Amino acid sequence: MANLIYQLPQTAKVWKSSGGDAVWTPTSLGSGAGRQGAHLDFGSTARSRLYAWICSIVPGATRVVGQIGLRIYWKAGDGTYYENDDGTGDAAVSSINKLRNLRVLGAITIDEDAAVPMTASGLIELPHRYGAPVGWNGSSNALSSTATDFFFALYPVPDEIQ
Protein backbone atom coordinates (compact mmCIF):
# COMPACT_ATOMS: atom_id res chain seq x y z
CA MET A 1 0.00 0.00 0.00
CA ALA A 2 1.23 3.50 -0.81
CA ASN A 3 2.10 5.93 1.95
CA LEU A 4 -0.52 8.48 2.90
CA ILE A 5 0.50 12.14 2.82
CA TYR A 6 -1.00 14.25 5.58
CA GLN A 7 -0.82 17.92 6.48
CA LEU A 8 1.01 18.66 9.70
CA PRO A 9 -0.02 22.18 10.79
CA GLN A 10 2.66 24.05 12.72
CA THR A 11 2.96 27.25 14.72
CA ALA A 12 1.59 30.32 12.99
CA LYS A 13 3.49 33.44 12.03
CA VAL A 14 1.27 36.36 13.03
CA TRP A 15 1.10 40.01 11.97
CA LYS A 16 -0.81 42.36 14.28
CA SER A 17 -0.42 45.70 16.07
CA SER A 18 1.57 44.19 18.95
CA GLY A 19 2.48 40.81 20.39
CA GLY A 20 2.86 39.05 17.05
CA ASP A 21 5.85 37.92 15.03
CA ALA A 22 5.70 41.11 12.95
CA VAL A 23 3.75 44.38 13.02
CA TRP A 24 0.79 45.23 10.79
CA THR A 25 -1.42 48.21 11.66
CA PRO A 26 -4.29 48.89 9.23
CA THR A 27 -6.06 50.78 12.05
CA SER A 28 -8.45 53.45 10.66
CA LEU A 29 -7.31 52.61 7.12
CA GLY A 30 -9.24 54.95 4.87
CA SER A 31 -11.13 54.17 1.70
CA GLY A 32 -8.77 53.73 -1.26
CA ALA A 33 -5.70 53.35 0.95
CA GLY A 34 -3.37 50.48 1.75
CA ARG A 35 -1.11 49.25 4.53
CA GLN A 36 1.69 46.70 4.38
CA GLY A 37 2.98 44.73 7.33
CA ALA A 38 6.61 44.57 8.36
CA HIS A 39 8.55 41.96 6.40
CA LEU A 40 9.25 38.73 8.25
CA ASP A 41 12.39 36.68 7.69
CA PHE A 42 11.39 33.03 7.37
CA GLY A 43 15.03 32.00 7.72
CA SER A 44 17.48 30.08 5.60
CA THR A 45 16.77 26.62 7.05
CA ALA A 46 14.31 24.08 5.69
CA ARG A 47 10.67 25.14 6.01
CA SER A 48 7.27 24.43 4.57
CA ARG A 49 6.52 25.67 1.07
CA LEU A 50 2.74 25.72 1.64
CA TYR A 51 0.96 28.00 4.11
CA ALA A 52 -2.66 28.47 5.14
CA TRP A 53 -3.39 32.18 5.57
CA ILE A 54 -6.19 33.83 7.50
CA CYS A 55 -6.95 37.53 7.84
CA SER A 56 -9.50 39.27 10.02
CA ILE A 57 -10.67 42.88 10.13
CA VAL A 58 -13.43 44.90 11.74
CA PRO A 59 -15.06 47.54 9.53
CA GLY A 60 -15.51 51.06 10.85
CA ALA A 61 -18.65 52.78 12.09
CA THR A 62 -20.23 52.98 8.63
CA ARG A 63 -20.56 49.82 6.53
CA VAL A 64 -22.00 48.88 3.15
CA VAL A 65 -22.86 45.20 2.86
CA GLY A 66 -21.34 43.67 -0.27
CA GLN A 67 -18.39 46.04 -0.57
CA ILE A 68 -14.84 44.74 -0.41
CA GLY A 69 -13.64 45.66 3.08
CA LEU A 70 -10.04 44.67 2.42
CA ARG A 71 -8.20 43.28 -0.60
CA ILE A 72 -5.34 41.09 0.63
CA TYR A 73 -1.99 40.73 -1.11
CA TRP A 74 1.39 39.14 -0.38
CA LYS A 75 4.63 41.09 -0.88
CA ALA A 76 7.78 38.96 -1.15
CA GLY A 77 11.49 39.62 -1.37
CA ASP A 78 14.89 38.00 -1.22
CA GLY A 79 16.58 40.40 1.19
CA THR A 80 17.76 42.76 -1.55
CA TYR A 81 14.87 43.03 -4.01
CA TYR A 82 11.20 43.43 -3.02
CA GLU A 83 8.05 43.49 -5.12
CA ASN A 84 7.59 47.25 -4.64
CA ASP A 85 9.68 50.05 -3.22
CA ASP A 86 7.50 50.97 -0.23
CA GLY A 87 10.15 49.61 2.14
CA THR A 88 10.11 46.57 4.40
CA GLY A 89 8.43 47.94 7.54
CA ASP A 90 4.84 48.38 8.64
CA ALA A 91 3.97 51.29 6.35
CA ALA A 92 1.37 52.95 4.16
CA VAL A 93 1.15 51.75 0.57
CA SER A 94 2.16 54.81 -1.46
CA SER A 95 -0.16 54.17 -4.42
CA ILE A 96 -2.66 51.60 -5.72
CA ASN A 97 -0.12 51.02 -8.51
CA LYS A 98 2.25 49.52 -5.92
CA LEU A 99 -0.07 46.49 -5.76
CA ARG A 100 0.51 45.53 -9.40
CA ASN A 101 3.43 43.15 -8.78
CA LEU A 102 2.10 41.62 -5.56
CA ARG A 103 0.40 38.25 -5.29
CA VAL A 104 -3.37 38.50 -4.81
CA LEU A 105 -4.52 36.35 -1.89
CA GLY A 106 -8.18 37.27 -1.71
CA ALA A 107 -10.62 39.74 -0.21
CA ILE A 108 -12.76 40.21 2.86
CA THR A 109 -16.26 41.30 1.88
CA ILE A 110 -18.48 43.29 4.24
CA ASP A 111 -21.10 40.65 4.99
CA GLU A 112 -23.27 42.42 7.56
CA ASP A 113 -23.98 45.92 8.82
CA ALA A 114 -22.19 45.46 12.15
CA ALA A 115 -18.78 46.26 13.58
CA VAL A 116 -17.82 42.60 14.05
CA PRO A 117 -14.80 40.57 12.86
CA MET A 118 -14.94 39.60 9.20
CA THR A 119 -12.47 36.99 7.98
CA ALA A 120 -11.15 35.35 4.83
CA SER A 121 -8.62 32.56 4.37
CA GLY A 122 -6.83 30.48 1.76
CA LEU A 123 -3.58 28.79 0.77
CA ILE A 124 -0.36 30.22 -0.61
CA GLU A 125 2.97 28.80 -1.70
CA LEU A 126 5.87 30.88 -0.38
CA PRO A 127 9.21 30.25 -2.08
CA HIS A 128 10.85 33.50 -0.89
CA ARG A 129 12.68 34.08 2.37
CA TYR A 130 11.03 37.43 3.22
CA GLY A 131 7.45 38.56 2.99
CA ALA A 132 4.54 40.53 4.41
CA PRO A 133 0.79 40.92 3.99
CA VAL A 134 -0.60 44.00 2.31
CA GLY A 135 -4.16 45.21 2.64
CA TRP A 136 -6.05 47.69 0.45
CA ASN A 137 -9.33 49.16 1.69
CA GLY A 138 -11.80 48.69 -1.16
CA SER A 139 -14.83 49.93 0.75
CA SER A 140 -16.21 53.47 0.77
CA ASN A 141 -15.48 53.84 4.50
CA ALA A 142 -12.58 53.66 6.94
CA LEU A 143 -11.83 50.50 8.89
CA SER A 144 -12.04 50.24 12.68
CA SER A 145 -9.96 52.57 14.83
CA THR A 146 -9.13 49.80 17.33
CA ALA A 147 -5.65 48.38 16.75
CA THR A 148 -6.50 44.90 18.10
CA ASP A 149 -9.28 44.44 15.50
CA PHE A 150 -6.82 43.29 12.82
CA PHE A 151 -4.57 40.30 12.26
CA PHE A 152 -3.02 38.24 9.50
CA ALA A 153 -1.57 34.79 10.16
CA LEU A 154 0.30 32.16 8.17
CA TYR A 155 0.18 28.54 9.30
CA PRO A 156 2.87 26.31 7.78
CA VAL A 157 1.28 23.12 6.45
CA PRO A 158 4.17 20.88 5.45
CA ASP A 159 3.39 17.49 3.99
CA GLU A 160 4.13 14.48 6.17
CA ILE A 161 4.45 10.98 4.79
CA GLN A 162 3.17 8.26 7.13
N, C-alpha and C positions, 0 to 999 in steps of 0.2 A: 504494500500500500504506500502511496506517495505521502510525503510529509505535508502536514497542514501548515499554512502560514497565517499567523494571527497578528493582530495589532497589539502592541505593548505600550499603552499610553504612559508618558513620563511627566515629570514636573514641568509646569507651564513657565513660560517667560511672559511677564506681565508689564504692560505700559499703563501707568495711571499717574495722577497728580503727585502722589507720594507713597512710599512704601512698596513700590514695585521694583522690577529689575531695571526699568528705564522710565523716564518721565514723558508723559503726553498730557497736555492741558488744553483741550478744546473748549474750556469753560467760556460761556457767553459768545461762542463763535457765531458771528453774524452771517446773514444770508449772503451767499456768493463769496464766501471766504473759506480758507483752508488752514489746517494746522497739521504739522508733521511732528511725530514723536522723536525723541533722541535716538540716534542709531545705537543698536546693541551689537556687541561683538560676540558672535556665536563660538569663537575659538577656532584653533587650528587642528584640534583633535577630531577623531571620528564622531559623527553625530548623525541624527536622522536626516533624511532628505525630504520627508513628508511631514507636514504639520497641519493640525486642525486649528483654525483660527475662530475666535469669537469676539465680537465687539458689541458693547452696550452703551447707549446714550440715554439721556432724558431730554426731551424737547423743552423749550422755554415756555413762558406763560401763554403765548398764543400759538395755536397749532392748526394745521390744515390737514385733515385725514386724506391720505393718498399721496401727499408730497414726499419726495425723497428727503428724509431728515439728514442723512449723512451718506455720501459716497465714500467708499473705503478703498484705498490703494495700498500697494506695498512699494517702498523705495529701497533699492538694494545698492550695494557698493562693494568694492574689493579692498578698501582701505586707502586708496588713492583716487579712484574715479567713482562718482556717484551719479545716479540717474537724473538729477537736476542739481543746480548750483545754489540751492537754498541752505546749504550748510548741513551739519550732522547733528545739531542739537534740537531740542524741543523749540520749534519756531513757527512763525506764520509762513504760509505758502505765499510767495510774492505775486503769483499770477495764476489764473486757471490754466495758462499755457504750460506751466511747470508740471502739470499732471500728465502731459502727452506721452512721456517715456516711462511712466510708472505702470506697474502691473495692476489691473483692475481686480479687486477681490469681490466686491459686491456692493450692496446698498442696504441701509436701514430705512424702511418706509414708515411714515407716521401712520400707525394703524388704529389709533383712537384719540379722541380729544381729551387727553389727560396727561398730566406731567408724571408719567410713570416710565420705568426702564423699557426701552425697545431695543431688541437684539437681533443680530444676524450672525451667521456662521458659515463656514465652508472649509475647503482643503486647499493647501498651496504647497508646491514643491519649492524649496529654498536652496539653491546651489551656491549662493554667495555667503561670504563670511559675515558681512555687516548688513543691517537692514532696520527699517522702522515703518510703522503704519503711518498713513497720511489720510486725513479726513477732509472732505469738502462739503460744506453745508449747502445742500440743494434745495432747502425749503425757503419760504418767503419770510421766515422769522428766525431770530437768534435761538441758540440752544440754551440749556439751563445755565444758571450762574453759580451752581454749586459744584465745586471741583471734584467731589467724590462721586458725581453722577456718571462718570465716564471711565471706561477701561477697554483695553484691547489685550488679548492673550493669545499666545501660540502654544499649543500642546504638541510636543514631538510624538509622532506615532510610527516608530520604527517597526519594521516587519520582524517577526520572530518565528523561526522554523522550529516546530515541535515534532 
